[in-house]
Amino acid sequence: MFGGPVVPANSPHLRKSGSRAVVFDFDEYEGEDGADESLLHSGEANDSRGVCHVDDSYCSNQYDSIYLSLFSWRSRICCITTSVLLYAAIVMVLIFPFDIFYFSSRYFFLRTLWRIVFPLQAISFADFFLADILTSMVKVFSDLERSVCRMVHRQVATIAWLEADSICGSHSVAIPLVLVLPYLFRLNQCLRQYKDTGEKTALLNALKYSTAVPVIFLSALKYHVLPEQWTNIYRPLWLLSSVVNSSYSFYWDVTRDWDLSGFTRIFKFSKPHMFSYMLHGRRWVYIWVIASNLVLRCTWTYKLSAHLRHNYLTVFTIAALEIFRRFQWIFFRVENEWNKMNNKSHMQLSMSEMSNGEEKLLHSMNHNV
């Protein structure tokens, strides 16, 4: 009647994966005397002239229903295809075998990822450096798992997206398994480092990463136990494990990764020469990085508040702050490693020396993981 076939309201194509019908059933508008039918024919007769003499809201509803019936299914397919193609495109760009799109960088990145997953050789600085960065991307991996789960179960661009927690929600056992992987990779690297060097520091570092495991699984356990059990038993254990992990990680950041020797280099203001060998010579920079690292190591406490835990903006902000904390950690971790490698009081290098130094740093084996 309007230039194309009308998809019936009970069409199975409109009800896949929990979607609901978007086409009105015209029979419900038809009265006993056929008055509504005459109105429709009147509208059809004047359609070629762009005139509709029926009630404007009624005419608008009919056109809306026809538009949705013709384009909603196509739009849904488009949304699903776009999501799949986006992830596929990222993978294809990474593994593209030709010498374009920074081939050497892509090759180095993929090779380092392979060495992280399968540490069959001595651990280089680049190996544990990238693995440490991955531990700060747990929110990214969590969202990635949910996105892939919803695409696999065809819950994209349908009403089922709002009901997807029944399959791909927080109670999914896949989420803690995905989140714990970066920590297990680092734990394995530390054990490999201990095997190669015999340094007990590597075992202490492995212990640090092992403290993250109970935090992840106790947090996931919340969705699989009774509320009383969570409140009385598992929640206190989760709090204790979180405090232990945050405290241990903060201590290790400052004293080992940055080698600030128990804060003495920061708070002994009477001995400014102790800062003379640091690349970032201003004392306030180190005071800021220690204080901010302590605060950002404790951002998990937002989960103690229900209204914050379920606020998407809060969750996004916390994830962004963790990325910022890791970005900040990178500068001082590289500075410490650079100082150990060069054993100088001041770093004054030309560009060519800097380039050679970067290669030496990335492939260095003499370091603490």
Secondary structure as GFF3:
##gff-version 3
##sequence-region A 1 369
A	DSSP	three_ten_helix	12	14	.	.	.	ID=ss1
A	DSSP	three_ten_helix	16	18	.	.	.	ID=ss2
A	DSSP	three_ten_helix	26	29	.	.	.	ID=ss3
A	DSSP	alpha_helix	35	45	.	.	.	ID=ss4
A	DSSP	three_ten_helix	47	49	.	.	.	ID=ss5
A	DSSP	alpha_helix	56	95	.	.	.	ID=ss6
A	DSSP	alpha_helix	103	117	.	.	.	ID=ss7
A	DSSP	alpha_helix	125	135	.	.	.	ID=ss8
A	DSSP	alpha_helix	138	152	.	.	.	ID=ss9
A	DSSP	three_ten_helix	159	161	.	.	.	ID=ss10
A	DSSP	alpha_helix	165	168	.	.	.	ID=ss11
A	DSSP	alpha_helix	174	197	.	.	.	ID=ss12
A	DSSP	alpha_helix	200	210	.	.	.	ID=ss13
A	DSSP	alpha_helix	212	221	.	.	.	ID=ss14
A	DSSP	three_ten_helix	222	224	.	.	.	ID=ss15
A	DSSP	alpha_helix	227	229	.	.	.	ID=ss16
A	DSSP	pi_helix	230	234	.	.	.	ID=ss17
A	DSSP	alpha_helix	235	252	.	.	.	ID=ss18
A	DSSP	pi_helix	253	257	.	.	.	ID=ss19
A	DSSP	alpha_helix	264	267	.	.	.	ID=ss20
A	DSSP	three_ten_helix	272	275	.	.	.	ID=ss21
A	DSSP	alpha_helix	283	296	.	.	.	ID=ss22
A	DSSP	three_ten_helix	299	304	.	.	.	ID=ss23
A	DSSP	alpha_helix	306	309	.	.	.	ID=ss24
A	DSSP	alpha_helix	312	342	.	.	.	ID=ss25
A	DSSP	alpha_helix	351	362	.	.	.	ID=ss26
###
